[in-house]
Amino acid sequence: MGIKAQNGYMAFMAKQLVAAISNCGNPFIEEYLDSMDCSVEAEVSNLRALQQSVARNPGGDQSRASDVLNKWLYGWKAADKCLACMGLKPSAAWAEGYYKAGRA
């Protein structure tokens, strides 16, 4: 069950991020993504692709797709500030949820 739960958590996180990025309008989000060499449009597209990949194969290896989330899960650069700007929990809480899902 662990891999399916982790994949589901990644899809949930991606959905939350897409909604937050789309609805926030805070210019820091664009600055943060620019610092990661990623545009807002590209990030939203990557997050949606991750959701689709998990939906197509919930028990499959999503390690390549999970690279999309690394900038959010591990406090990369100013991730926590960006997540806070969007009203989301900090990266440590996201990472903890991800690892708990793997042990479910």
N, C-alpha and C positions, 0 to 999 in steps of 0.2 A: 504493500500500500504506500510505502514511503515515497517512491518516485512519482506516483500519480498525485499524491498530496502536495509534494513540492512543485510539480508542474502546475497544479491548480492554484497554488499560492502565487506562483509567478504570473499566471494569467490574471488573477485578481489584482495583484500589484500593478501590472501593466494597465489594467482597466482604470484603476484609481488614478494613476499618473496621467493617462490620456485625459480623463475628465478634469483633473486639477490644472493641467497645462492649458487646456482649451478654455477653461472658465476663469482663470486667475487674472491674466492681463498684467501681472507684475513684470516690469522690465528686467528685474534681476534674473528671471528664468532664462530669458534670451541671452543675457550676459554669461550665465553659468554654462549653458549649452554651447555657446560660442567658445568658451574656454576649453571645452572638451572637443572642439572641432566638429560640432554637430549643430545643425540648425533646428529650430523648433519643429518645422515641417518634417524634417528627416527623423527626428526623435519620435514624433507622434506616429509616423509611418512605421518605424522599427518596432515600437510598442504594439501597434495593431498587428503587425506581422507575427510577433511573438504570440499574441492571443490566438491568432488563426492557427499557428503551428501546434500549439497545445490542444486546441479544439480538435484538430485533425488526428492527433496522435497523443492522447493524454498520458499514456504509459511509456512513451518513447524517450529517447535521449534528447534533452533540450539544452545540453550544455553549451552548444554554439549559440543558440538563441538567448540563453541566460546572460551572455556577455553584454547584452543590451542593458540589463539591470545592474550590472556591477557598479556603475557610476552612482546608483541610488542606494544600493545595499551596504556599501562599505565606507560610507562617509568620505568618498572621494572628493578631494578639494573642498568645495563649499556646499556639498550635498545637503547637509543638515540645514543650513541657512535657506537654501532653495526650497527644500521640503517644507520648512516652517512658513515660508512666504506663501505656499500653496495651501496651508492649513493641514498638512499631512504629518504623521508621526515621524520621528527622527530615524535615520538610517539604521541605528543599532536595534531599534524595535522591529523594523522590517526584517533585518537579518535574523533576529531571534525567532520571529514568526516563521521564516523560511526553514530554519534548522529544526524547529519544533515540528513543522509539517513533515519533514523527512523522517522523524522518529515516530510519527503517528501510525 
